[in-house]
Amino acid sequence: MTGQWQYQVRFDVNDSAVAESIHRKAPDIVLAQLFEILATHRALAKCQFDAFAEYVAAAEEHGVECYPLYEWTKATIENPSKKEKYLKSFTVYVDGREVYDKKIADAIEADLQLLASSGLIGRISKYDTNPASNPQPPERPPRRT
């Protein structure tokens, strides 16, 4: 049954300056159409690097043993080439939620295609919450005592 899955839209930009403007939600004429599309869907774009950094900070505050992706995420944000990649990658949150109905995801994806055609967005991806469709968390290395 496919109706049980929720979806998420992500997009990447090619230009670091554009990424920084999106990150800061800067009123930039080039980004006006992007922000208009997001507003139409009651959505915001959250930088993947920021999301990863928040996850690491939460894990370190509340205990890394409760955060199975802590080691992978920390290594990712500390790697300069991965940092550069994830600073240009954004997740679309709708009404504050990171996953939402397929109909909503499809509409956002379709609207963002206009910006992909113009070259502002380099890649659009849509993910579902079906575990069979997604990589599973890496196994944790045994803890040293």
N, C-alpha and C positions, 0 to 999 in steps of 0.2 A: 504494500500500500504506500504510494508515494506521497499522499496528503499529509502523512505524519512528519515529514522532514521539514525543517526550517532551512532558510537560505541566507547567504551573505554575499555581498558584492564587494570586490576590491578592485582598485585600479592603480596603475603605476604611471608616473610621469617621467619623461626623459631628462628634463632640465632641473638641476638643483635649485636654481633661483625660483622657478615655478613651484617646486615642492616647498620651499621655504615660505613663499607667499600663501600657499594653501594652509600650511602649518600654522601660520600667524593669523589666518583668515583676513589677510590684507585686502583692502578694497582696491583691487587691480582690475583695470579694464579688460585685460586678457582673460581673467578668471571670472568675470561677471556671469558668463553663461553657465559655468560650472556651479557657482553658488546659487544661481537661479534654479537650476535643475535640482540641486540638493534641497533647496527651500520648498520646491513644489512637492517633494516627497517627505517633507518634515524630517530631513536627514542632515547629517553632518559627516564630514570626512575626518577620520582620525588617523594620524600618522602611525604606521606599524611600529616604527622604532619607539615612539612614545608609549604605545601599548606594551611593548616588550619591557621597556624600562620600568613602567608602573608595576608589571608583574614581578620583576626582580625585587623592586623596593618592597612590595607587599610581602613577598616570600621572606625577605630578610627581616622584616618587622614582625611577622607572625610565626616564623619557623619554616625553614625550607623543606622540612620533611612532609609538609602538607601540600607542596607545590611540585608535582612530578616533572614538570618541564623546567625547573629552576636552572639546573646546570647547563642545559642546552641553550636556554634563553640568555643566561648571563654570558656564556661564551659567544653567542651571536652578537650581542650589543657591544662586546669588547673587541670584536674583530673589525678592523677599519673598513675592509671591503664590504662586509655584510652590513655594517652601519650605513655606509653610503647607499647601498641598495635599499634598505628598509626606510631610510629617510625619504625616499621617493615613492614609497608604497603606502596606500591609504585604504582603510576599511570604511565602508559606508555604514553608519549607524542610523537607524530609523526610530524616531521617538525614543532615543536613548538605548535602543536594543541592538545588539550586534548580530542577531539572527531574526528573520522575519519570514512571512509567507512567500511562497514562490511567485505569486502574482505581483507582489510588490518588488521583489528582486528582478523579475523579468522587465517590469516597467522602468526601473532604474537603469538596468543594463541597456535597454533600448535607447533611453535618453542619452546615456553617456556615449553611445556609439557615434553620435554626432561629433563629439569632441575627439574621439579617436580618429575619425575621418579627417579632422582638421589638423591632427598632429599634436594637439595639446596633451592628450592621453596616449601613452604608448601601448598599454595592455589593460584589458578588462577581464576579470575572472569572476565566476560565480561558483560558490561552494555550497554543498548541502551538509546537513548534520548526520547523514547516514554513515555510520562507522566504516562500512564496507567501501565507501567512496574516498575515505580520507586516511592518510598515514596515521598510524597509532603512535602514541608517545614512545620515545626510545626507552629501552630498558635502562634502569638505573644501575650504575656500577655498584658493586657491593660496598657497603660502608666500612671504612677502616676503623678499627677500634684501638 
